[in-house]
Amino acid sequence: MKSIHILASIMASLTCCISFAQHRDTSLTIKGSVITALRRSGIPSGGTGSIEIPGAMVGNTPMLLGEADLLKAIQLLPGVNPGTEGFSGIYVRGGGPDENLLILDGIPVYSPGHMLGLFSVFQEEAVGKATLYKGSFPARYGGRVSSMIDISSREVQAGRIHGSVGVGLISDKLHAEGSLGKGRMNYSVSGRGMHTLLMDGAFRAFKLPANYHFHDLHAKVAGYLESGDKLTVSCFQGDDMLYYREDNDRTDISWGHRLGSVHWERKWNDAVASSTVFGISGYRMRFGQRTEDAAPESIGSGITDIIAKSDFSYRSWNNHEVGFGTVIVRHGFLTGRSEDGGHKARNMAGIESALYIDDGISLGDRISIDAGLRLELFTSGRWTSFSPEPRVSVTGRFGNAATMTASYTRMSQYVHLLSPPVTTLPMDIWVPVTRKTRPEYSDQVAVGLELDGASGFGFSVECYWKSLSNVLEYKDGVIFIDDCDNWEEKVSCGIGRAFGMEILARKSAGKTTGWFGYTLSRSERRFPDGSISGGEWFPSRYDSRHCISAFLSQSLSRRLDAGITWTFTGGGALTVPDKDGGMPHRGNQRLPPSHRLDLGVKHHKAMRKGERIWNISIYNAYNRKNPNIVFPVLNGLDEDGPGSLKTVSIFRILPSVSYTRVF
């Protein structure tokens, strides 16, 4: 239990430091965005439950702590629950964080957050576009049961060196790109690092014995061979380090991610093209603790993927296109613990391979069918699992304005994330499926209607039903894994269900643009063996009935734009132990809802070389006390005693002014 108290102290320390930083710097920018789901609205829709997000939109979403954030832009979409207010969590259609697959240039990213998840690792200048799939998954995607976020890094622009320099509330960043070798090779480099001086000053001002730092780096080189083939090499590195001391107790937490890939694109003839990727992705976490009355101990975990995949597209005639390919991933899992000078670790490995085929057929001008089949095979030691995954989507067009879609998708997942239910710190452990922890499966049905009117007006509604099997959670009474040898004994497999309706209305043309999104949903879990909540249905941790997002943008002049954004998220479910320390029914308490109003004005002016941009904005304009950090009280030290809920509000009203110089 002492570890939980230390974790709570760390969260409180960061709260104080963030509050201090907010009063020392006002470099927070809030700009507007127009998010729609129709092809004619400027953001392509790939069918039911898929939306393409251009990289330019990321800089137009509300910023927290002066950082443009791809994941926060995605949070504004219907069907996506942001989880805790202010953080970069992505919880799609009732699923957990491990049920989302984030892919950067074809390689999975397992640690997408900096600063305990306050914002993502994807720097705005490095992102080209992102596509969110929350239903109607193409067969080329697999390995997760809730969503896929396919992120492509920015296409390098040929020519002389150009880029941007920025200074924000928390970090400095640099982006540069240009050409080498007489224009046959282009490069791009984006880096970001934390203001160590600012945070050191904050810690000293509040007399907090702590320190924190993060940085990330994204580099890409692309070139064309004499054959016309395109070869791209990209890499990414992101690291976080948190140090905390209280009396004679010391806690160190470090986590980070590294990945690299080689991407080969070739057009064989007018009908056949291919894309081949080789890469490696590695995530690691270490939690170390030294106390006055106990020997030092540490817990570590990590996952390393070695990936090879190849995709082919074949167009035989104008109304028929086939995609097919294969992928193989070698997952390496490591969980370890050191105590009293000894060390014990458990290495696990699994090989996930798949074959797929997608077939897109147009039946005249009104009906199109996208059908696919993915065959998944997972091998770990002597245990093997095989899963056929059919997918089908039918689209019908009525007149020039109405489109109706229906889809069915089956997905499987062979990795699980074990997350502590009482803290948001990165103490997550990735584990593979075993004989005792079977693969997770989902079956999803969705039906949608899209209407596209005159003058940029549009409307869409989509309903879905999703069933889950082999959902993995800690048993009642287990807080986190402290022994890597018997983690399978502390978890249980159950079933789940999620259903809801998503509505999006928008205006995407003219000087006045905007949109309104609403999600009504429900997500539940049940464990028939009785290990959790006596085998009864209970709300999942990220179950939220209502989510609303609204935006209005007005072009005031050639140089001046104004925007207003309002968001509302219903309170999620949280399990709070009773006063006797017992574990009651899961989801026994609901968090208060989170909502806020953001205002922004942007003035931009073209310079002789590049552009300068001034932003004046207000984040959380009516000073709503949203629950940014929440944890249950596990002892009697708090005035409310055990069994109570502790909430901390970090992000109050934040006026800001920022300046950006693009060269």
C-alpha positions in Angstrom: 0.0 0.0 0.0 2.9 2.4 0.7 3.7 2.4 -3.1 0.2 3.8 -3.7 0.7 6.6 -1.2 4.0 7.5 -2.9 2.3 7.5 -6.3 -0.4 9.8 -5.0 2.3 12.2 -3.6 4.0 12.2 -7.0 0.7 13.2 -8.8 0.2 15.9 -6.3 3.7 17.2 -6.8 3.2 17.4 -10.6 -0.1 19.2 -10.0 1.7 22.0 -8.0 4.4 22.3 -10.7 2.0 22.6 -13.5 0.0 25.2 -11.6 3.2 27.1 -11.0 4.2 26.9 -14.7 0.9 28.2 -15.7 1.5 31.4 -13.8 5.0 31.9 -15.1 4.3 31.5 -18.8 1.2 32.0 -21.0 2.3 30.2 -24.1 -0.9 28.2 -24.5 -2.6 28.3 -27.9 -6.2 27.5 -28.6 -7.1 27.4 -32.3 -10.2 26.2 -34.0 -10.8 23.1 -36.1 -13.5 21.7 -38.3 -13.9 18.0 -38.0 -16.3 16.3 -40.4 -16.8 12.8 -41.7 -17.7 13.1 -45.3 -15.5 13.2 -48.4 -16.9 16.5 -49.7 -16.4 18.2 -46.3 -12.6 18.0 -46.7 -11.9 15.0 -44.4 -12.3 11.8 -46.2 -14.4 9.0 -44.8 -13.4 5.4 -45.6 -16.8 3.9 -44.7 -18.6 3.3 -41.4 -16.4 4.2 -38.5 -13.3 5.6 -40.3 -12.2 9.2 -40.5 -9.0 10.6 -42.1 -7.4 13.4 -40.2 -4.9 15.6 -42.2 -1.8 16.8 -40.3 -2.8 20.4 -40.8 -5.8 19.9 -38.6 -3.6 19.0 -35.6 -2.4 22.5 -35.2 -6.0 23.8 -35.3 -7.3 22.0 -32.2 -7.3 23.4 -28.6 -3.8 23.2 -27.1 -3.0 22.3 -23.5 0.3 23.6 -22.1 1.2 25.1 -25.5 1.5 21.7 -27.2 -0.4 20.8 -30.4 -1.6 17.2 -29.9 -2.7 14.7 -32.5 -4.5 12.5 -29.9 -6.4 15.4 -28.5 -7.7 16.2 -32.0 -8.9 12.6 -32.3 -10.6 12.9 -28.9 -13.0 15.4 -30.4 -14.5 12.8 -32.8 -17.8 11.1 -32.0 -17.2 7.6 -30.6 -14.0 8.5 -28.9 -13.9 9.0 -25.1 -11.0 11.1 -23.8 -11.1 9.5 -20.4 -9.6 11.8 -17.8 -10.0 15.5 -18.7 -6.8 17.1 -20.0 -5.0 13.9 -20.8 -4.3 12.3 -24.2 -6.2 9.0 -23.6 -8.1 7.3 -26.5 -10.9 5.0 -25.5 -12.9 4.0 -28.6 -16.4 2.6 -28.4 -16.1 1.3 -24.8 -12.6 -0.2 -25.3 -9.6 0.1 -23.1 -6.2 1.7 -24.0 -4.6 -1.7 -24.9 -7.4 -2.3 -27.5 -6.2 0.6 -29.7 -3.3 0.0 -32.1 -1.3 3.2 -32.9 0.9 2.7 -36.0 3.6 5.2 -37.0 4.9 4.6 -40.6 3.7 1.0 -40.3 5.3 0.3 -36.9 3.3 0.0 -33.6 3.8 2.6 -30.8 3.2 1.2 -27.3 3.9 4.4 -25.3 2.1 7.3 -27.0 2.2 9.8 -24.1 4.5 12.3 -22.4 4.3 13.8 -18.9 2.1 10.9 -17.6 -0.2 11.2 -20.6 -0.8 14.9 -20.6 0.0 15.0 -24.3 1.1 12.7 -27.0 4.6 12.0 -28.4 3.5 12.9 -31.9 5.0 16.3 -32.7 2.8 18.4 -34.9 5.5 19.2 -37.5 6.3 15.5 -37.9 2.8 14.3 -38.6 1.5 14.1 -42.2 -1.9 12.6 -41.7 -3.7 10.1 -39.5 -6.7 7.8 -40.1 -8.9 6.5 -37.3 -10.7 3.2 -37.8 -13.3 2.5 -35.2 -15.4 0.1 -37.3 -15.4 -1.5 -40.8 -11.7 -2.4 -40.5 -9.9 -3.2 -43.7 -8.4 -6.7 -43.6 -4.9 -5.3 -43.8 -5.3 -4.1 -40.1 -5.4 -6.5 -37.2 -4.1 -7.2 -33.7 -6.5 -5.0 -31.8 -10.3 -5.2 -31.1 -11.4 -1.6 -30.7 -9.6 0.8 -33.1 -6.6 1.4 -35.3 -4.9 4.8 -35.6 -2.7 4.7 -38.7 -0.2 7.7 -38.6 2.0 8.7 -41.5 4.9 11.0 -40.9 5.1 14.2 -42.9 6.0 13.9 -46.6 9.4 15.6 -47.0 9.2 18.7 -49.2 12.1 19.1 -51.6 14.1 22.3 -51.9 16.2 24.5 -49.7 16.2 23.9 -46.0 13.1 25.3 -44.3 11.2 24.6 -41.1 10.1 26.2 -37.8 11.3 27.0 -34.3 8.9 27.1 -31.4 8.9 27.8 -27.7 6.0 26.6 -25.6 5.0 26.6 -22.0 6.6 23.2 -21.3 9.1 22.5 -24.2 11.2 23.9 -27.0 10.9 22.3 -30.5 12.7 22.5 -33.8 11.7 21.2 -37.3 13.9 21.3 -40.4 13.6 19.7 -43.8 15.3 19.9 -47.1 17.0 18.1 -50.0 20.3 16.2 -50.5 22.1 14.8 -53.5 20.7 17.3 -56.1 17.1 16.7 -54.9 17.1 12.9 -55.2 17.0 12.5 -51.4 15.0 14.5 -49.0 15.2 14.6 -45.2 13.2 15.8 -42.2 14.1 16.1 -38.6 11.8 17.1 -35.7 12.9 17.3 -32.1 11.4 18.5 -28.8 12.7 18.8 -25.3 11.4 19.9 -21.9 12.2 23.2 -20.2 14.4 21.8 -17.4 15.1 25.2 -16.0 11.4 26.1 -15.7 10.5 22.8 -14.0 13.5 23.0 -11.7 12.3 26.4 -10.7 8.8 25.2 -10.0 10.1 22.3 -7.9 12.3 24.6 -5.9 9.6 27.2 -5.4 7.2 24.6 -3.9 10.1 22.9 -2.0 9.3 19.6 -3.8 12.1 17.0 -3.8 11.4 15.9 -7.4 12.4 16.3 -11.0 11.0 15.4 -14.4 12.2 15.4 -18.0 11.2 14.2 -21.4 12.4 14.5 -25.0 11.6 13.0 -28.4 13.2 12.9 -31.8 11.7 12.0 -35.2 13.9 11.7 -38.3 13.1 10.6 -41.8 15.0 10.3 -45.1 13.3 9.5 -48.4 14.7 9.1 -51.9 14.0 7.7 -55.3 16.1 4.9 -56.8 17.0 4.9 -60.5 14.3 2.2 -61.1 11.7 4.7 -59.8 11.2 2.8 -56.5 10.9 4.9 -53.4 12.9 4.1 -50.3 12.2 5.7 -46.9 14.1 5.3 -43.6 12.5 6.7 -40.5 13.2 6.5 -36.7 11.6 7.8 -33.5 12.8 8.0 -29.9 11.0 9.3 -26.9 11.9 9.1 -23.2 10.5 10.2 -19.9 12.1 10.3 -16.4 10.5 11.1 -13.1 12.3 11.3 -9.8 10.7 11.8 -6.4 12.1 11.9 -2.8 10.1 12.1 0.4 12.1 12.0 3.7 14.3 9.0 3.1 12.1 7.3 0.6 13.0 7.6 -3.1 11.1 6.7 -6.2 12.4 6.6 -9.8 10.2 6.0 -12.8 11.5 5.9 -16.4 9.7 4.9 -19.6 10.3 5.3 -23.3 9.9 4.1 -26.8 12.1 3.6 -29.8 11.3 2.5 -33.3 12.9 2.3 -36.7 11.7 1.2 -40.1 12.7 0.8 -43.7 9.9 1.3 -46.2 10.2 0.2 -49.9 7.5 1.2 -52.4 7.4 -0.1 -56.0 5.1 0.1 -58.9 5.5 -3.0 -60.9 3.2 -2.0 -63.8 0.0 0.0 -64.3 -2.1 -2.6 -62.4 0.2 -3.9 -59.6 2.0 -1.9 -56.8 3.6 -3.0 -53.6 4.7 -1.6 -50.2 7.2 -3.5 -48.0 8.2 -2.5 -44.4 10.8 -3.9 -42.1 11.1 -2.4 -38.6 11.6 -2.8 -34.9 9.6 -1.2 -32.0 10.7 -1.3 -28.4 9.0 0.0 -25.2 10.4 -0.3 -21.7 9.3 0.8 -18.2 11.1 0.7 -14.8 9.7 1.6 -11.4 12.3 1.7 -8.6 11.7 2.4 -5.0 14.0 2.7 -2.0 12.5 3.2 1.5 14.1 3.7 4.9 12.7 0.5 6.5 12.9 -1.8 3.5 15.4 -3.0 0.9 15.4 -1.4 -2.5 13.2 -2.9 -5.0 12.2 -2.3 -8.6 9.7 -3.6 -11.2 10.3 -3.4 -14.9 8.6 -4.5 -18.0 9.0 -4.1 -21.7 7.9 -5.3 -25.1 9.9 -5.5 -28.3 8.5 -6.2 -31.8 10.4 -7.2 -34.9 8.2 -6.7 -37.9 8.1 -7.6 -41.6 5.1 -7.0 -43.8 4.3 -6.6 -47.4 1.2 -5.2 -49.0 0.1 -5.5 -52.7 -2.6 -3.7 -54.6 -4.0 -5.0 -57.9 -6.5 -3.1 -60.1 -7.8 -5.3 -62.9 -10.5 -2.9 -64.2 -12.0 0.4 -63.2 -14.6 -0.9 -60.8 -12.6 -3.7 -59.2 -9.6 -3.5 -56.9 -7.9 -6.1 -54.8 -5.4 -5.7 -51.9 -3.5 -8.6 -50.4 -0.5 -9.2 -48.2 1.2 -10.8 -45.3 2.7 -9.7 -41.9 4.8 -11.4 -39.3 5.6 -9.9 -35.9 7.9 -11.4 -33.3 6.7 -10.1 -29.8 9.2 -10.2 -27.0 7.9 -9.6 -23.5 9.9 -8.9 -20.4 8.7 -8.6 -16.8 11.2 -8.5 -13.9 11.6 -7.7 -10.2 14.6 -7.1 -8.1 14.5 -7.2 -4.3 17.1 -7.7 -1.5 19.9 -7.7 -4.1 18.3 -10.5 -6.0 16.7 -10.3 -9.5 14.2 -12.5 -11.2 12.8 -11.9 -14.6 10.4 -13.7 -16.9 11.0 -13.6 -20.6 8.1 -14.5 -22.9 7.8 -14.5 -26.6 5.2 -15.0 -29.3 5.0 -14.9 -33.0 2.0 -13.3 -34.7 1.5 -13.8 -38.4 -1.3 -13.1 -40.8 -2.5 -13.4 -44.4 -5.2 -11.1 -45.7 -7.1 -10.2 -48.8 -9.3 -7.1 -49.4 -11.7 -6.8 -52.4 -13.4 -3.6 -53.4 -16.2 -4.0 -55.9 -18.5 -1.3 -57.4 -21.9 -2.4 -58.6 -22.8 0.5 -60.9 -22.8 4.1 -59.5 -24.9 3.4 -56.5 -23.6 0.3 -54.6 -20.1 -0.7 -53.5 -19.0 -3.6 -51.5 -15.7 -3.9 -49.5 -15.1 -7.5 -48.4 -12.1 -9.0 -46.7 -10.7 -11.9 -44.8 -7.7 -11.9 -42.4 -6.2 -15.2 -41.2 -4.4 -14.7 -37.8 -2.0 -17.3 -36.3 -0.3 -16.8 -32.9 2.4 -19.2 -31.6 3.9 -19.0 -28.1 6.0 -22.0 -27.1 3.9 -25.1 -27.7 0.6 -23.2 -27.7 -1.0 -22.1 -31.0 -4.1 -20.1 -31.7 -5.7 -19.6 -35.1 -8.4 -17.0 -35.9 -10.2 -16.3 -39.2 -11.5 -12.7 -39.3 -14.1 -11.9 -41.9 -15.0 -8.3 -42.7 -17.7 -6.8 -45.0 -19.0 -3.3 -45.7 -21.8 -2.3 -48.1 -22.4 1.3 -49.2 -25.5 2.5 -51.0 -25.9 6.0 -52.5 -29.3 7.6 -52.9 -29.4 10.6 -55.2 -26.6 13.1 -54.8 -26.8 13.7 -51.1 -27.5 10.5 -49.1 -25.2 7.6 -48.4 -26.1 4.6 -46.2 -23.5 2.0 -45.0 -23.6 -1.2 -43.1 -20.6 -3.3 -41.9 -19.6 -6.4 -39.9 -16.1 -6.9 -38.5 -14.4 -9.6 -36.5 -11.1 -8.8 -34.8 -8.7 -10.6 -32.5 -6.0 -9.5 -30.1 -2.9 -11.4 -28.8 -1.4 -8.9 -26.4 -2.8 -7.6 -23.1 -2.0 -4.5 -21.0 -2.3 -4.9 -17.2 -2.9 -1.4 -15.8 -3.2 -0.5 -12.1 -6.8 0.6 -11.3 -5.7 3.2 -8.7 -3.1 5.3 -10.5 -2.4 6.9 -13.9 1.3 6.5 -13.6 3.0 4.3 -16.3 3.2 1.0 -14.4 1.6 -0.9 -17.2 2.8 -4.4 -18.0 2.4 -5.9 -21.5 1.8 -9.6 -21.5 1.0 -12.2 -24.2 -1.9 -14.6 -24.4 -1.2 -18.0 -22.9 -3.2 -21.2 -22.2 -4.7 -19.4 -19.2 -5.2 -16.0 -20.8 -6.8 -16.6 -24.2 -6.9 -14.2 -27.1 -9.5 -11.4 -27.0 -12.1 -11.3 -29.7 -14.6 -8.7 -30.8 -17.6 -8.8 -33.2 -18.9 -5.5 -34.3 -21.9 -4.5 -36.4 -22.5 -0.9 -37.5 -25.0 1.0 -39.6 -24.6 4.6 -40.7 -26.4 7.3 -42.7 -24.7 10.4 -44.2 -26.4 13.4 -45.7 -24.5 16.1 -47.7 -26.4 19.3 -48.3 -25.8 22.6 -50.1 -23.3 25.3 -48.9 -21.2 22.8 -47.0 -23.9 21.6 -44.6 -23.9 17.9 -43.7 -25.2 15.4 -41.2 -24.2 11.8 -40.2 -25.5 9.3 -37.7 -24.0 5.8 -36.9 -25.2 3.1 -34.6 -23.0 0.1 -33.5 -23.1 -3.0 -31.4 -19.9 -4.7 -30.2 -19.4 -7.9 -28.2 -16.1 -8.9 -26.6 -14.8 -12.2 -25.2 -11.7 -13.0 -23.1 -11.4 -9.5 -21.7 -8.6 -9.5 -19.2 -8.7 -7.6 -15.8 -7.2 -7.8 -12.3 -9.2 -9.9 -9.9 -10.9 -8.2 -6.9 -8.3 -7.1 -4.3 -5.4 -7.0 -6.7 -3.9 -3.5 -7.2 -0.9 -4.2 -9.4 1.5 -7.0 -10.3 4.3 -7.3 -7.9 5.5 -10.8 -8.8 6.3 -11.5 -12.4 6.1 -15.3 -11.9 2.4 -15.6 -11.1 0.7 -12.8 -12.9 -1.6 -15.2 -14.6 -3.1 -16.2 -11.2 -4.0 -12.5 -10.5 -6.1 -11.9 -13.6 -9.4 -13.2 -14.9 -10.9 -13.5 -18.4 -14.5 -12.3 -19.0 -16.9 -11.0 -21.6 -18.0 -7.5 -22.6 -20.5 -5.6 -24.6 -20.7 -2.0 -26.0 -23.3 -0.2 -28.0 -24.1 3.3 -28.9 -25.1 6.0 -31.4 -22.8 8.8 -32.8 -24.1 12.0 -34.4 -22.2 14.6 -36.3 -23.6 17.8 -37.9 -21.3 20.3 -39.6 -20.9 23.3 -41.9 -17.6 23.2 -43.8 -17.9 26.1 -46.3 -17.9 29.9 -46.1 -16.5 32.3 -43.6 -18.5 30.7 -40.8 -17.8 27.0 -40.2 -18.4 24.6 -37.4 -19.7 21.3 -36.2 -21.5 19.5 -33.4 -20.9 15.9 -32.3 -22.8 13.8 -29.8 -22.1 10.2 -28.6 -24.6 8.1 -26.6 -22.9 4.9 -25.5 -22.7 2.1 -22.9 -19.9 -0.3 -22.1 -20.1 -3.2 -19.7 -18.0 -6.2 -18.5 -18.9 -9.5 -16.8 -16.7 -12.3 -15.4 -18.8 -15.5 -15.2 -16.3 -17.3 -12.8 -17.3 -14.8 -10.1 -13.8 -13.5 -9.5 -15.0 -9.9 -10.1 -18.2 -8.4 -8.8 -19.7 -11.9 -8.1 -20.1 -12.6 -11.8 -22.5 -9.8 -12.4 -22.4 -7.1 -15.2 -20.7 -3.9 -14.2 -19.7 -0.7 -16.2 -16.2 -0.7 -17.7 -13.7 1.8 -16.4 -14.2 4.1 -19.4 -18.0 3.8 -19.7 -19.4 7.2 -20.3 -23.1 7.8 -21.3 -22.8 11.2 -23.0 -20.0 12.9 -24.9 -20.5 16.3 -26.7 -18.1 18.4 -28.7 -19.0 21.7 -30.5 -17.0 24.2 -32.5 -17.6 27.5 -34.3 -15.1 29.4 -36.4 -15.4 32.8 -37.9 -13.1 34.5 -40.4 -13.0 38.1 -39.4 -10.6 39.3 -42.0 -7.8 38.2 -44.3 -5.4 38.0 -41.4 -7.7 37.5 -38.4 -9.7 34.3 -37.3 -11.7 33.5 -34.2 -12.9 30.2 -32.8 -14.9 28.8 -29.9 -15.0 25.2 -28.7 -17.1 23.5 -26.0 -16.8 19.9 -24.9 -18.7 17.7 -22.4 -17.8 14.2 -21.2 -19.9 12.2 -18.8 -18.2 10.8 -15.7 -16.6 7.4 -16.0 -16.9 4.5 -13.6 -14.4 4.1 -10.8 -14.0 1.3 -8.1 -13.4 2.7 -4.6 -12.7 0.3 -1.7 -15.1 0.6 1.2 -14.0 1.9 4.7 -13.1 -1.6 5.8 -10.7 -2.1 2.9 -12.9 -4.5 1.1 -13.5 -4.4 -2.7 -17.2 -3.7 -3.5 -19.0 -4.0 -6.8 -16.8 -2.8 -9.7 -17.7 0.7 -10.9 -19.4 1.6 -7.6 -18.8 5.3 -8.1 -19.2 7.7 -10.9 -16.9 10.6 -11.5 -18.4 14.1 -12.0 -18.8 15.1 -15.7 -16.1 17.2 -17.3 -16.8 20.2 -19.5 -15.1 23.4 -20.6 -15.2 26.3 -23.0 -12.2 27.4 -25.1 -11.8 30.7 -26.9 -9.2 31.7 -29.4 -8.1 34.5 -31.8 -5.3 34.0 -34.4 -3.5 36.8 -36.3 -1.2 35.6 -39.1 1.0 37.7 -41.4 3.1 36.7 -44.4 6.7 37.7 -44.0 9.5 38.1 -46.6 10.6 34.5 -45.6 7.8 32.5 -44.0 5.1 33.6 -41.7 4.5 34.9 -38.2 1.5 33.9 -36.1 0.1 35.5 -32.9 -2.4 33.5 -30.8 -4.5 34.9 -28.0 -6.7 32.4 -26.2 -8.4 31.3 -23.1 -8.5 27.6 -22.0 -11.4 26.6 -19.8 -12.9 30.1 -20.0 -15.5 29.7 -17.2 -13.0 28.0 -14.8 -14.7 24.6 -14.5 -13.1 22.4 -11.8 -12.8 19.2 -13.8 -11.4 16.1 -12.2 -8.0 15.8 -13.9 -6.4 13.4 -11.4 -8.5 10.9 -9.4 -7.5 8.2 -6.9 -9.3 6.4 -4.1 -8.2 6.9 -0.4 -6.8 3.7 0.9 -6.0 4.6 4.5 -7.1 7.0 7.2 -4.6 9.8 6.5 -7.1 11.8 4.5 -9.7 13.8 6.3 -12.5 11.9 4.5 -11.0 8.5 5.6 -10.8 5.3 3.6 -13.5 4.6 1.1 -13.5 8.1 -0.2 -12.5 9.5 -3.5 -9.8 12.1 -4.0 -10.0 14.4 -7.0 -7.5 17.1 -8.1 -8.3 19.8 -10.7 -5.1 21.0 -12.5 -6.3 22.8 -15.6 -8.3 25.8 -14.5 -8.8 29.0 -16.5 -5.7 29.7 -18.6 -5.4 32.9 -20.6 -2.4 32.8 -23.0 -0.4 34.5 -25.7 2.0 32.7 -28.0 4.2 33.5 -31.0 5.3 31.2 -33.8 7.9 31.9 -36.5 7.9 29.7 -39.6 10.9 30.0 -42.0 
